[in-house]
Amino acid sequence: MRRTHAWIDWLRACLAAFQFLTRLPIPVQIDYNERVFQRSSIFYPLVGFVIGLILLFAGNLLSHVLPTMPAAVLLLTLWVVLTGGLHLDGLMDTADGILSHRPREQMLEIMKDSRVGAMGVIVCVLHLLLKFSLLYTMLDANGAAERGSLLILLAIVPIWSRWFMVAAIRMWPYARPNSGLGSLFRGVTIKHVTVSLLVALLSTTLLSFSSSLTTLPNWSIILSFMVMTTLVGSGMAAYTSSKLGGLTGDTYGALNELLESILLLAVIILIGVILV
């Protein structure tokens, strides 16, 4: 009986991760508390894996029925819809706060404001333009095989951006210790980060073995994503923490969005170099 309850608790945590990070229809009532939030972090890479698969199948379908430009726009729209703009909202709030160049306390107050400022809009527009251009480049690849392999690499991107959110929760202090939704993650431990890393590695392995674009060994694709995510993500998180005295729920979303674009950009650059 105790084992049954344990499995139910972990299933509840998995469903909570999908409910929190996506707008996928999951009609299950969950009592959200610190324990559920902590356990749900393990499944963040799994959420990214599912998002990646949806983008992979949608990208292949759209590229067959539409010209590249509208296909890229619709694929980007789907990506935003899948998350309900949750991470984009965090990106805009973070940009408004940090780019205000105010004292730390005022930055945090600005980020709590539900209204979006000029810097938030500018950063969001530029960010979406970059994402769109990268998706367009992938969908515009020569040949179905090359395009399909690029879309598989696209599917890996959301896995690692969401794993790093778990790492950031554990490795950097929370800037609002007694308030904010992000405070519910305070109990995330190195075990949660490690298990979520294993989920990310397994998910990436499943996808990387389907990619035949390059002669690179599959382990090098996995290692490249892990190392790039860790290095770039750590740099951004350290900078943000130095400005705010820690991270917040908004900055977790911002890190996810920025890592997605940077990893996509790295994929395009790497493949461009290999194919030359």
TORKOL-4160 file (C-alpha; in steps of 0.2 Angstrom, whole numbers, padded with zeros to 4 digits, m for minus):
276
<pt num="1" X="0000" Y="0000" Z="0000"/>
<pt num="2" X="0014" Y="0012" Z="0004"/>
<pt num="3" X="0023" Y="0008" Z="m0012"/>
<pt num="4" X="0006" Y="0012" Z="m0021"/>
<pt num="5" X="0005" Y="0029" Z="m0013"/>
<pt num="6" X="0023" Y="0033" Z="m0017"/>
<pt num="7" X="0020" Y="0029" Z="m0036"/>
<pt num="8" X="0004" Y="0040" Z="m0035"/>
<pt num="9" X="0014" Y="0054" Z="m0027"/>
<pt num="10" X="0027" Y="0054" Z="m0041"/>
<pt num="11" X="0013" Y="0053" Z="m0054"/>
<pt num="12" X="0005" Y="0068" Z="m0046"/>
<pt num="13" X="0022" Y="0077" Z="m0047"/>
<pt num="14" X="0024" Y="0072" Z="m0065"/>
<pt num="15" X="0007" Y="0079" Z="m0070"/>
<pt num="16" X="0010" Y="0095" Z="m0059"/>
<pt num="17" X="0026" Y="0098" Z="m0070"/>
<pt num="18" X="0015" Y="0097" Z="m0086"/>
<pt num="19" X="0001" Y="0108" Z="m0079"/>
<pt num="20" X="0014" Y="0121" Z="m0073"/>
<pt num="21" X="0025" Y="0122" Z="m0088"/>
<pt num="22" X="0013" Y="0119" Z="m0102"/>
<pt num="23" X="m0005" Y="0122" Z="m0108"/>
<pt num="24" X="m0008" Y="0104" Z="m0112"/>
<pt num="25" X="m0025" Y="0098" Z="m0107"/>
<pt num="26" X="m0022" Y="0088" Z="m0091"/>
<pt num="27" X="m0039" Y="0088" Z="m0081"/>
<pt num="28" X="m0032" Y="0082" Z="m0065"/>
<pt num="29" X="m0035" Y="0092" Z="m0048"/>
<pt num="30" X="m0018" Y="0093" Z="m0039"/>
<pt num="31" X="m0015" Y="0101" Z="m0022"/>
<pt num="32" X="0000" Y="0111" Z="m0025"/>
<pt num="33" X="0012" Y="0113" Z="m0011"/>
<pt num="34" X="0031" Y="0113" Z="m0008"/>
<pt num="35" X="0033" Y="0094" Z="m0009"/>
<pt num="36" X="0024" Y="0093" Z="m0026"/>
<pt num="37" X="0034" Y="0107" Z="m0033"/>
<pt num="38" X="0050" Y="0100" Z="m0027"/>
<pt num="39" X="0046" Y="0083" Z="m0034"/>
<pt num="40" X="0039" Y="0090" Z="m0050"/>
<pt num="41" X="0056" Y="0098" Z="m0055"/>
<pt num="42" X="0063" Y="0081" Z="m0059"/>
<pt num="43" X="0051" Y="0080" Z="m0073"/>
<pt num="44" X="0055" Y="0096" Z="m0081"/>
<pt num="45" X="0066" Y="0089" Z="m0094"/>
<pt num="46" X="0052" Y="0076" Z="m0098"/>
<pt num="47" X="0041" Y="0091" Z="m0101"/>
<pt num="48" X="0054" Y="0098" Z="m0113"/>
<pt num="49" X="0055" Y="0081" Z="m0122"/>
<pt num="50" X="0036" Y="0081" Z="m0125"/>
<pt num="51" X="0036" Y="0099" Z="m0131"/>
<pt num="52" X="0051" Y="0095" Z="m0142"/>
<pt num="53" X="0042" Y="0080" Z="m0150"/>
<pt num="54" X="0027" Y="0091" Z="m0153"/>
<pt num="55" X="0038" Y="0104" Z="m0162"/>
<pt num="56" X="0046" Y="0090" Z="m0172"/>
<pt num="57" X="0030" Y="0082" Z="m0179"/>
<pt num="58" X="0022" Y="0099" Z="m0182"/>
<pt num="59" X="0038" Y="0106" Z="m0191"/>
<pt num="60" X="0038" Y="0091" Z="m0202"/>
<pt num="61" X="0020" Y="0093" Z="m0206"/>
<pt num="62" X="0020" Y="0111" Z="m0209"/>
<pt num="63" X="0036" Y="0110" Z="m0220"/>
<pt num="64" X="0026" Y="0098" Z="m0231"/>
<pt num="65" X="0010" Y="0109" Z="m0233"/>
<pt num="66" X="0016" Y="0127" Z="m0232"/>
<pt num="67" X="0030" Y="0138" Z="m0239"/>
<pt num="68" X="0044" Y="0140" Z="m0227"/>
<pt num="69" X="0039" Y="0158" Z="m0220"/>
<pt num="70" X="0022" Y="0154" Z="m0214"/>
<pt num="71" X="0027" Y="0137" Z="m0208"/>
<pt num="72" X="0041" Y="0145" Z="m0197"/>
<pt num="73" X="0028" Y="0158" Z="m0190"/>
<pt num="74" X="0015" Y="0144" Z="m0186"/>
<pt num="75" X="0029" Y="0133" Z="m0178"/>
<pt num="76" X="0034" Y="0148" Z="m0167"/>
<pt num="77" X="0016" Y="0152" Z="m0163"/>
<pt num="78" X="0014" Y="0134" Z="m0158"/>
<pt num="79" X="0029" Y="0134" Z="m0147"/>
<pt num="80" X="0023" Y="0150" Z="m0138"/>
<pt num="81" X="0005" Y="0142" Z="m0136"/>
<pt num="82" X="0012" Y="0126" Z="m0128"/>
<pt num="83" X="0019" Y="0136" Z="m0114"/>
<pt num="84" X="0005" Y="0149" Z="m0113"/>
<pt num="85" X="0018" Y="0162" Z="m0114"/>
<pt num="86" X="0024" Y="0158" Z="m0096"/>
<pt num="87" X="0042" Y="0160" Z="m0100"/>
<pt num="88" X="0041" Y="0174" Z="m0111"/>
<pt num="89" X="0032" Y="0184" Z="m0097"/>
<pt num="90" X="0046" Y="0180" Z="m0086"/>
<pt num="91" X="0058" Y="0186" Z="m0099"/>
<pt num="92" X="0049" Y="0203" Z="m0101"/>
<pt num="93" X="0048" Y="0205" Z="m0082"/>
<pt num="94" X="0066" Y="0201" Z="m0080"/>
<pt num="95" X="0071" Y="0213" Z="m0094"/>
<pt num="96" X="0061" Y="0227" Z="m0087"/>
<pt num="97" X="0069" Y="0225" Z="m0070"/>
<pt num="98" X="0087" Y="0222" Z="m0074"/>
<pt num="99" X="0088" Y="0235" Z="m0089"/>
<pt num="100" X="0080" Y="0248" Z="m0078"/>
<pt num="101" X="0098" Y="0250" Z="m0070"/>
<pt num="102" X="0089" Y="0254" Z="m0053"/>
<pt num="103" X="0095" Y="0249" Z="m0036"/>
<pt num="104" X="0091" Y="0230" Z="m0032"/>
<pt num="105" X="0075" Y="0233" Z="m0022"/>
<pt num="106" X="0068" Y="0243" Z="m0036"/>
<pt num="107" X="0072" Y="0231" Z="m0049"/>
<pt num="108" X="0063" Y="0217" Z="m0039"/>
<pt num="109" X="0048" Y="0229" Z="m0037"/>
<pt num="110" X="0047" Y="0233" Z="m0056"/>
<pt num="111" X="0048" Y="0214" Z="m0060"/>
<pt num="112" X="0032" Y="0212" Z="m0048"/>
<pt num="113" X="0022" Y="0224" Z="m0058"/>
<pt num="114" X="0010" Y="0216" Z="m0070"/>
<pt num="115" X="0012" Y="0229" Z="m0083"/>
<pt num="116" X="0025" Y="0227" Z="m0096"/>
<pt num="117" X="0038" Y="0241" Z="m0099"/>
<pt num="118" X="0047" Y="0247" Z="m0115"/>
<pt num="119" X="0062" Y="0236" Z="m0112"/>
<pt num="120" X="0052" Y="0221" Z="m0109"/>
<pt num="121" X="0043" Y="0223" Z="m0126"/>
<pt num="122" X="0059" Y="0227" Z="m0135"/>
<pt num="123" X="0068" Y="0212" Z="m0128"/>
<pt num="124" X="0053" Y="0200" Z="m0131"/>
<pt num="125" X="0051" Y="0206" Z="m0150"/>
<pt num="126" X="0070" Y="0204" Z="m0153"/>
<pt num="127" X="0070" Y="0187" Z="m0145"/>
<pt num="128" X="0055" Y="0181" Z="m0155"/>
<pt num="129" X="0063" Y="0188" Z="m0171"/>
<pt num="130" X="0079" Y="0178" Z="m0167"/>
<pt num="131" X="0069" Y="0162" Z="m0164"/>
<pt num="132" X="0059" Y="0164" Z="m0180"/>
<pt num="133" X="0074" Y="0167" Z="m0190"/>
<pt num="134" X="0082" Y="0151" Z="m0183"/>
<pt num="135" X="0066" Y="0141" Z="m0186"/>
<pt num="136" X="0065" Y="0147" Z="m0204"/>
<pt num="137" X="0083" Y="0142" Z="m0207"/>
<pt num="138" X="0079" Y="0124" Z="m0201"/>
<pt num="139" X="0064" Y="0123" Z="m0211"/>
<pt num="140" X="0073" Y="0130" Z="m0226"/>
<pt num="141" X="0086" Y="0116" Z="m0226"/>
<pt num="142" X="0090" Y="0107" Z="m0242"/>
<pt num="143" X="0081" Y="0090" Z="m0243"/>
<pt num="144" X="0069" Y="0082" Z="m0231"/>
<pt num="145" X="0082" Y="0071" Z="m0223"/>
<pt num="146" X="0093" Y="0087" Z="m0218"/>
<pt num="147" X="0077" Y="0096" Z="m0212"/>
<pt num="148" X="0071" Y="0081" Z="m0202"/>
<pt num="149" X="0088" Y="0079" Z="m0193"/>
<pt num="150" X="0088" Y="0098" Z="m0189"/>
<pt num="151" X="0071" Y="0097" Z="m0182"/>
<pt num="152" X="0077" Y="0082" Z="m0171"/>
<pt num="153" X="0090" Y="0094" Z="m0164"/>
<pt num="154" X="0077" Y="0107" Z="m0162"/>
<pt num="155" X="0067" Y="0094" Z="m0151"/>
<pt num="156" X="0082" Y="0092" Z="m0140"/>
<pt num="157" X="0083" Y="0111" Z="m0136"/>
<pt num="158" X="0068" Y="0112" Z="m0124"/>
<pt num="159" X="0074" Y="0097" Z="m0114"/>
<pt num="160" X="0090" Y="0106" Z="m0109"/>
<pt num="161" X="0083" Y="0123" Z="m0106"/>
<pt num="162" X="0071" Y="0116" Z="m0094"/>
<pt num="163" X="0084" Y="0105" Z="m0085"/>
<pt num="164" X="0094" Y="0121" Z="m0082"/>
<pt num="165" X="0079" Y="0129" Z="m0073"/>
<pt num="166" X="0081" Y="0115" Z="m0060"/>
<pt num="167" X="0099" Y="0117" Z="m0059"/>
<pt num="168" X="0097" Y="0136" Z="m0057"/>
<pt num="169" X="0084" Y="0133" Z="m0043"/>
<pt num="170" X="0097" Y="0123" Z="m0033"/>
<pt num="171" X="0113" Y="0132" Z="m0037"/>
<pt num="172" X="0108" Y="0151" Z="m0034"/>
<pt num="173" X="0098" Y="0159" Z="m0020"/>
<pt num="174" X="0081" Y="0164" Z="m0021"/>
<pt num="175" X="0079" Y="0183" Z="m0021"/>
<pt num="176" X="0062" Y="0184" Z="m0013"/>
<pt num="177" X="0064" Y="0171" Z="0002"/>
<pt num="178" X="0047" Y="0173" Z="0009"/>
<pt num="179" X="0036" Y="0177" Z="m0006"/>
<pt num="180" X="0033" Y="0173" Z="m0024"/>
<pt num="181" X="0029" Y="0156" Z="m0033"/>
<pt num="182" X="0047" Y="0152" Z="m0035"/>
<pt num="183" X="0049" Y="0151" Z="m0016"/>
<pt num="184" X="0040" Y="0134" Z="m0016"/>
<pt num="185" X="0055" Y="0127" Z="m0025"/>
<pt num="186" X="0067" Y="0131" Z="m0010"/>
<pt num="187" X="0068" Y="0112" Z="m0005"/>
<pt num="188" X="0075" Y="0107" Z="m0022"/>
<pt num="189" X="0091" Y="0097" Z="m0018"/>
<pt num="190" X="0106" Y="0091" Z="m0028"/>
<pt num="191" X="0097" Y="0074" Z="m0029"/>
<pt num="192" X="0082" Y="0082" Z="m0039"/>
<pt num="193" X="0095" Y="0090" Z="m0050"/>
<pt num="194" X="0104" Y="0074" Z="m0053"/>
<pt num="195" X="0089" Y="0064" Z="m0057"/>
<pt num="196" X="0082" Y="0077" Z="m0069"/>
<pt num="197" X="0099" Y="0077" Z="m0077"/>
<pt num="198" X="0097" Y="0058" Z="m0080"/>
<pt num="199" X="0080" Y="0061" Z="m0088"/>
<pt num="200" X="0088" Y="0074" Z="m0099"/>
<pt num="201" X="0102" Y="0063" Z="m0104"/>
<pt num="202" X="0090" Y="0048" Z="m0108"/>
<pt num="203" X="0078" Y="0059" Z="m0118"/>
<pt num="204" X="0092" Y="0067" Z="m0128"/>
<pt num="205" X="0099" Y="0049" Z="m0131"/>
<pt num="206" X="0082" Y="0044" Z="m0138"/>
<pt num="207" X="0082" Y="0058" Z="m0150"/>
<pt num="208" X="0100" Y="0059" Z="m0155"/>
<pt num="209" X="0100" Y="0041" Z="m0161"/>
<pt num="210" X="0087" Y="0047" Z="m0174"/>
<pt num="211" X="0097" Y="0061" Z="m0181"/>
<pt num="212" X="0108" Y="0056" Z="m0197"/>
<pt num="213" X="0113" Y="0074" Z="m0202"/>
<pt num="214" X="0131" Y="0072" Z="m0197"/>
<pt num="215" X="0144" Y="0059" Z="m0195"/>
<pt num="216" X="0147" Y="0065" Z="m0177"/>
<pt num="217" X="0145" Y="0051" Z="m0164"/>
<pt num="218" X="0129" Y="0052" Z="m0154"/>
<pt num="219" X="0138" Y="0055" Z="m0138"/>
<pt num="220" X="0146" Y="0071" Z="m0144"/>
<pt num="221" X="0128" Y="0078" Z="m0148"/>
<pt num="222" X="0123" Y="0074" Z="m0130"/>
<pt num="223" X="0139" Y="0080" Z="m0122"/>
<pt num="224" X="0138" Y="0096" Z="m0133"/>
<pt num="225" X="0121" Y="0101" Z="m0127"/>
<pt num="226" X="0125" Y="0097" Z="m0109"/>
<pt num="227" X="0141" Y="0107" Z="m0109"/>
<pt num="228" X="0134" Y="0122" Z="m0118"/>
<pt num="229" X="0118" Y="0123" Z="m0107"/>
<pt num="230" X="0129" Y="0122" Z="m0091"/>
<pt num="231" X="0142" Y="0135" Z="m0097"/>
<pt num="232" X="0130" Y="0148" Z="m0105"/>
<pt num="233" X="0116" Y="0145" Z="m0092"/>
<pt num="234" X="0128" Y="0147" Z="m0078"/>
<pt num="235" X="0135" Y="0163" Z="m0085"/>
<pt num="236" X="0118" Y="0171" Z="m0087"/>
<pt num="237" X="0112" Y="0165" Z="m0070"/>
<pt num="238" X="0127" Y="0171" Z="m0061"/>
<pt num="239" X="0125" Y="0188" Z="m0069"/>
<pt num="240" X="0106" Y="0189" Z="m0065"/>
<pt num="241" X="0110" Y="0184" Z="m0047"/>
<pt num="242" X="0123" Y="0197" Z="m0045"/>
<pt num="243" X="0110" Y="0211" Z="m0051"/>
<pt num="244" X="0096" Y="0205" Z="m0041"/>
<pt num="245" X="0104" Y="0196" Z="m0026"/>
<pt num="246" X="0097" Y="0179" Z="m0032"/>
<pt num="247" X="0085" Y="0172" Z="m0044"/>
<pt num="248" X="0066" Y="0173" Z="m0045"/>
<pt num="249" X="0052" Y="0164" Z="m0054"/>
<pt num="250" X="0053" Y="0177" Z="m0068"/>
<pt num="251" X="0072" Y="0174" Z="m0070"/>
<pt num="252" X="0069" Y="0155" Z="m0072"/>
<pt num="253" X="0058" Y="0158" Z="m0086"/>
<pt num="254" X="0070" Y="0171" Z="m0094"/>
<pt num="255" X="0084" Y="0158" Z="m0093"/>
<pt num="256" X="0073" Y="0145" Z="m0101"/>
<pt num="257" X="0069" Y="0157" Z="m0116"/>
<pt num="258" X="0086" Y="0163" Z="m0118"/>
<pt num="259" X="0094" Y="0146" Z="m0117"/>
<pt num="260" X="0082" Y="0140" Z="m0131"/>
<pt num="261" X="0087" Y="0153" Z="m0143"/>
<pt num="262" X="0106" Y="0151" Z="m0139"/>
<pt num="263" X="0105" Y="0132" Z="m0141"/>
<pt num="264" X="0096" Y="0134" Z="m0157"/>
<pt num="265" X="0109" Y="0147" Z="m0163"/>
<pt num="266" X="0123" Y="0135" Z="m0158"/>
<pt num="267" X="0114" Y="0121" Z="m0168"/>
<pt num="268" X="0113" Y="0132" Z="m0184"/>
<pt num="269" X="0131" Y="0137" Z="m0182"/>
<pt num="270" X="0138" Y="0120" Z="m0179"/>
<pt num="271" X="0128" Y="0112" Z="m0193"/>
<pt num="272" X="0133" Y="0126" Z="m0205"/>
<pt num="273" X="0152" Y="0123" Z="m0201"/>
<pt num="274" X="0150" Y="0104" Z="m0203"/>
<pt num="275" X="0141" Y="0105" Z="m0220"/>
<pt num="276" X="0153" Y="0117" Z="m0227"/>
